[in-house]
Amino acid sequence: MNVAGPSRGRRAAAALVPAIPYLWLTLLFLVPLLIVIKISLSDTAVAQPPYRPVFDGSRWSGFFSELDFDNFALLAADELYWVATLSSLRIALVSTVLLLIAGFPIAYAMARAPVAWRPLLIALIILPFWTSFLIRIYAWVAILKPEGFLNQALMGLGLITEPLQVLNTETAVYVGILYAYLPFMVLPLYATLEKIDPALVEAALDLGSPPWRAFWAVTVPLSLPGIVAGSLLCFIPAVGEFVIPDLLGGSETLMIGRQLWSEFFSNRDWPLASAVALVLLVLLVVPIVLYREVEARRVEAQR
Amino acid sequence: MPAVPPRHISASVGAVRRSFAPWADPSAEPLIRFQGVIKRFGEAAAVDDLSLDIFEGEFFCLLGPSGCGKTTLLRMLAGFEEPSRGRITLAGQDLAGVPPYRRPVNMMFQSYALFPHMSVERNIAFGLRQDRLPKAETAARVEEMLRLVQLEKLAKRYPDQLSGGQRQRVALARALAKRPKVLLLDEPLAALDKKLREETQFELMEIQHGLGMTFLVVTHDQEEAMIMADRIAVMDHGRIVQVATPGEIYEQPRTRFVAEFVGDVNILEGQVTGRENGLWHVASPSAQGELAVDDPDAALEAGQPVALAVRPEKMAIHRERPAGAPNVLEGEVWDIGYLGDWTVYRVKLGSGAILRVTRANASRYVEAPIDWDERVALTFAPDAAILLTR
């Protein structure tokens, strides 16, 4: 009988398995991030690639030489970036609140629907992903433009006489974000709401709580993990959103993602664009870390 | 004919509070009345033309198999379902259209439904807060409830930090905190293991007697109902089959369903041949001679098919056919189950019917115990059996 454990070779192979994702993350996340950091600390140049110094691989010390914080200083000094960042945060925040207001009833109705219907309802929520994101946003251009469906419908009904200017306004950006991000709000909400035992709400009613108070005292606190997850899932990409403000927003709609795009492609200022990207990253990491902190403490408290 | 002395159900002296029988008092006003209540879900009637009176201070059990409508009945009283037809009144007030949060009843849920995001004391205080009771009074009441269910030390814990038995107590305390007119308990002990369940049964009874509150319990466990209840309503297919004290339910079941659902019973199919000296005579393919049954409540005619029901502990098992005894059935031992306090014999009769007989193991040693495959004779007294037509 063989009583020995797995051979040395097999144990080494077993140790390698968890190494694969780390290798993946290092190659595809950490290394590119380091490159972006390096570029953000470099200077622009009329060259290919358009920054100096370029790391040519001959000397490793060259990777870190001749770097400075000029780009970040420029960002801090230029009001445009402050305004764009704050405006992005504001638009993302308002959008997240709107998404929550729109998404909660949908998720709630789905969670209370007969069990046999639920897979179909989930499929309907996911269905838009079968079409390209870009095409769907272009469709909104067709809907919102002055001679588009929306204005034709409203004028046809006699509600308005002059076409509304919706396209190329901040309203259109909200419409676009609300439409595009709704599944990311609904699905996590649905996942938590579905798990709440209906008897809990009945217990609250039984103990003298009218339905709306039972909702606030039981349903909302118990769906908090879904509310937070859905909000982060919407807020974070919305801050950096570029396509929707570019296609639906007007020239006055300032968003940091759009600024980043124009620095990179129009001005070919890679170092400044990289600096913007890093500022954005730090801005978004803060709420995630805070959330994880709160969540960890909540789990700990219930131990 | 000599006067027949009045007979008493054996259990009516011990288990039931002797002086407490408001249902027998025609002038007593019931606390809860179901009058012709029907509840339909789609085509099917979960509760079918049901009438029932429950009196103040009763420990009342709704007993029946799953799907018999007992939980629906409870939920209608709590206000989670409205009857399709009929009336439910509580202390004279018609409950139609009264929402659950305005009914003076509280429910202990089968799943306990404790709020997972609230500590034990906040769970218990929840109902009191809805009533906007002063803070000091709420705290005092929570304290009192914690003491009642012996959970003072766990007030700050969360439900997922408690054992099953502790959760059950929190659920009970939360439902009692508002001092409802009626406490509704939906399978209150189903989630507990056997030992804990038995202890908790007696605790529930003590709490109920102590508070003098009306308890309405739904259960599928006949033993639980027998131990705790003042009266039991046995339900089947949305209807009440019998309402009586545990002793009456066991000793005088009205139908075969009740006899078979509550406890074990042997049923012999037969035909009434007549009545002599107050004894019914029944011919059965399972017995050689006629069987004699002393069941004065039965109203039968000669020739009527009838089911003769005898409980296993009311039959005796003999190795020799006893001389001169009435009601002898012969067969052979098919199975023996030794339970410690009891031994169960399964005896196969000549007709192929298998009967259960139990014998208390009153002494530790038996000289020559009855063995498998032995020929045996079973006997029962005429008044040990009852005759059922439904």
Boltz contact constraints between the chains, C-beta under 6 A:
constraints:
  - contact:
      token1: [A, 199]
      token2: [B, 109]
      max_distance: 6.0
  - contact:
      token1: [A, 199]
      token2: [B, 111]
      max_distance: 6.0
  - contact:
      token1: [A, 199]
      token2: [B, 113]
      max_distance: 6.0
  - contact:
      token1: [A, 200]
      token2: [B, 113]
      max_distance: 6.0
  - contact:
      token1: [A, 202]
      token2: [B, 80]
      max_distance: 6.0
  - contact:
      token1: [A, 203]
      token2: [B, 113]
      max_distance: 6.0
  - contact:
      token1: [A, 205]
      token2: [B, 100]
      max_distance: 6.0
  - contact:
      token1: [A, 205]
      token2: [B, 101]
      max_distance: 6.0
  - contact:
      token1: [A, 206]
      token2: [B, 78]
      max_distance: 6.0
  - contact:
      token1: [A, 206]
      token2: [B, 100]
      max_distance: 6.0
  - contact:
      token1: [A, 206]
      token2: [B, 106]
      max_distance: 6.0
  - contact:
      token1: [A, 206]
      token2: [B, 107]
      max_distance: 6.0
  - contact:
      token1: [A, 207]
      token2: [B, 126]
      max_distance: 6.0
  - contact:
      token1: [A, 207]
      token2: [B, 127]
      max_distance: 6.0
  - contact:
      token1: [A, 207]
      token2: [B, 130]
      max_distance: 6.0
  - contact:
      token1: [A, 208]
      token2: [B, 101]
      max_distance: 6.0
  - contact:
      token1: [A, 208]
      token2: [B, 127]
      max_distance: 6.0
  - contact:
      token1: [A, 208]
      token2: [B, 130]
      max_distance: 6.0
  - contact:
      token1: [A, 208]
      token2: [B, 131]
      max_distance: 6.0
  - contact:
      token1: [A, 209]
      token2: [B, 101]
      max_distance: 6.0
  - contact:
      token1: [A, 209]
      token2: [B, 130]
      max_distance: 6.0
  - contact:
      token1: [A, 210]
      token2: [B, 101]
      max_distance: 6.0
  - contact:
      token1: [A, 221]
      token2: [B, 117]
      max_distance: 6.0
  - contact:
      token1: [A, 302]
      token2: [B, 158]
      max_distance: 6.0
